[in-house]
Amino acid sequence: MKTNHSSVPSQGTLLLTFTPPVLPVILPFLIDGMGLSYFFAGLVVTIFNVVSSIAQPFVGIWNDKTGKPQTWHSAS
């Protein structure tokens, strides 16, 4: 079976776009379940946001170079 590797960059962009809003929602579960202090919970959020901010442009460039061109049609 042939794998379509052109969808990988767009999946990475989707992941980088939609996961940051989820982290604050699961933060109380991380604090209780893993016994994290508020300092380490804040550190997790900070590291996640910094890595996401650094990675997003590179994933976007990779998606622009390797992804399939798409045409968006509006219903007008």
PyMOL commands that set and color helices and strands:
alter all, ss='L'
color gray80, all
select helices_A, chain A and resi 7-18+23-34+38-66
alter helices_A, ss='H'
color red, helices_A
deselect
rebuild
show_as cartoon
